[in-house]
């Protein structure tokens, strides 16, 4: 089926963009040969106070709650800012019918948000094979229990959980898998469950972990283990996949369903 796309409308004028000067956040990650951007959603709301966000959004998002509109807009603004830093100016990242961002030719990109901020990272496809980013608030107790039950393998529960009263490990594992799935989705083009990958190495001091296909996954022996960078600040876990080498031991066209 053909994927049609929609995008932000032309009301993103220089005057409007000028209002965003105080909204930008430091990039959550350093990305060699690439660019990252972040935006504070509360400040974005203030900057756009009184404006109907629907006029800036694709048709499917014009009737959703304002908080969702703000998150989407924040992510796309970060994407545009990061692309400009990369030298790709005056580009709006379109939204496919399935909701995924459509990046310009020759560019890899990733967008994430939590309740207070949105972020984007971009890089030349010639420099990176896979790119995926996620940011998550520290999980509440009930959410942490759901992560342990639904998102962690038995090996992860035994090896990585329970060492800290705060659910840092649960938040990290969830965020790392989200970043990993974003990085591989353009290759596998299917839903990948949390049980199909697991953290097989973790260095808290270095802020690095390894994510590998689980033994029972059809991707075992097809996708190679890959590294995820992470850091935790202000109750937010930031994770990033930025792999320069191909992740696959087989061509994407031969990946199992």
N, C-alpha and C positions, 0 to 999 in steps of 0.2 A: 504494500500500500504506500502511496506517495505520502511523504511527510510534508505537510504545509507548515509555514512558519509565520509568526507575527512578532512584532517588536515594539519597543518604546516609540512613542510618537514624537513629532518634531517640536513639541513644546519644551524640550530640553534646550532652552535658549541660553546664550551666554549670560544673560542677566540672571536666569534661574541658577545656572551652574555657579555663578558668583556668590550666591547665598550659601553655598555648601562649604565655604572656606574653613569654617570652624567645626565642621562635622567629621573631618577625616581623622582616622586613627593610625597609629604606627602599624606597619605591616606585621602580621603575626610570625612570619618566617622570612629569612633571607633566602633568596633563590638566585643563584648564579646564572647569568645569561637570561634571566626572566625578570618578572616584576610582580609585586603583590600590593594590594591596597585594602584598607579597612575603613568602615564608616560607623559612627555611633548612631543608632536608630532613634534614640530620644532627641538628639540634636537635629537629626534629619527631620523629625516630626515638627520641631520648633521652626526650622527653616522653611518648611512647607505649610506652616499653619494657615488654615483657611483655604487651602487649595484642595480641590477635588482630585485625588490621585488617579481616579479612573481615567481621566483624559490622557494620562501618560502611559497607560497600561494596555497590554493585549486584551482583546475582547473577553477571553475566558476569566480574566482576573478583575474585571470591572465591577463585579457584584460581590466579591468576597469581602471579608471584614477588613477594616483599614489596617490592622496589625499585619495581616498577611500581605496586603498591598505594599506596605512600607518595607517589609522584609525583602520582597521581590525587587522593588525599586532600588533598595540599598545594594543588593547584590549586583544588579545590572550597572549601577553607577560605579561600583568598585571595579567591575570588569572593564568598563570604558576607561577609567582612570589608569588601570594597570596596562591596558592595551596602548594607551597614549604614551606611557612610560617606555613601552617596548618599541615605540615608533610606528604604531598602527593607529593613526589619528582618525577622528570623526567616524568611529565605528560603533554601532550598537549591536550587542549580542542578541540575536533573535531567539525566540522560544519555539521549539518544535511542538507539534500537537501532543506528543507524549510528555511534554513538560521539560525536556532536557534542553540545555543551552546549545545553540549552534554557533560554533566559533569560526572566525575567518579562516580561509584556506591557509595552511602552513602554520597554524597556531594551535597549541594545546592549552586548555583552560579548565578551571575548576572554581566553583562558587559554593560558599557555605554561609550559614547564619545561625545565631541563637537569638534569645529574646532581646538582647541589648545591642547586638552588632551584626554586621555582615562583612564578608571578606571575599576577595577573589585573587587568584594567582594565574598568571599566563606565562608561556614560554614558547620559543620556536619549536616546531615539531622536528626540526633538524637537530636540535640540541637535546631533546628528551624523548624517551619512548613512552613514558606514562606519567601522568600528573593527576593527583587527587588530594583534596584538602577537606578537613572537617574541623569544626569547633563545637564543643559541648560544655554547657554548664555542669558543674559537679553534680552528679546524680543524687537525688533525694533518696532516702532510705527505701521507700517503696519501689522507686525506679531501679535502684541498685539490685534489689532482690529479683526484679524481672529480668535484668541483664544477666545475673548469675544463672537464672533458670533457662532463659530463652536464647541468650546470645553467646554464652560461654560453653566450650566443650568440657567434658569431664577432665581432660588433661589440663586445661586452663584453670579450672576450679581448684584442682589439687596443687598446681605449681605456683600460681600467681596470686590467688585471692586469700584474704584473711590476715594479711600481715599488718594491716593498718585499720584503725577504727573508722577513719573516713573512707568512703568508697572510691578512692582514687584509682585503684586497679580496674574496678568495674567500668568507671567512666573512660579510662584509657582504652581498654579493650573494645568497648563499643565504638568510640571515636576512631580508633585505628582501623577497625573493619569497615566503617563507613567511608573513610578516606581510601582504603584499599579497593572497595567496590567501585567508587567513582573512577579510580585509575584504570581498572580493567574492563569497565562496562563497554567501552567502544570496541573492544575485541570480542568479548564473550556474547554481548548483545542478548543477555537473558538475566532473569532474576537469579541471584546467588544468595543462598541462605547463610545465616551467621555460622551454622555448623560446618560449612564447607571450608572455612579457613580457621586457623588458630595461631596464637602467639607462641612461637617456639624459642624465642630468645628475647630477653628484656634487660636493658641496662638503664636504670633510673638516673644514675649520675651523668651518663653521656646523653640521655634523652633520645635513645634509639631502641627500636625493637625490630624483630623479624616476624613477618606474617607468612605462613606457609599453608598450602592446601592440606586439609585434614586427610587422614588415611582413607576415609570412606567416600571422599569427594571424587566425582568423575574428572575433576581438574588435577588430581594427583598425577604427577609425572608429565603434566602438560604445561602448567604454569610453574615457574621457578619461584622459590622463596624470595621475598623482596623486603627492603628496609623501609621503615617508617620513622620519621623524625617527630619528636613531640616535646612540648614544654607546657607547664601548668602555671598560670598566673591569674590573679584576681578571680579565683574560683572558676576559671575556664581552662579546659584542656584543648590545646591546639595540636593537630596531627597533620602530617604532610607526607605524601608519596611523591618523590621526584626522582624517577629512575631514568638514567641515561641509556642503560642497556636493555635490550628486548627482554620481556618477562617470560617469553614463551619458548618451550622446548619443541613446540609444533606450530605450524602455521595456523593463524586464526580460523581459516576456512576449514580446518580439520578438528577444531575444538569440539568435544562431545556436547551434546545437548543437555 
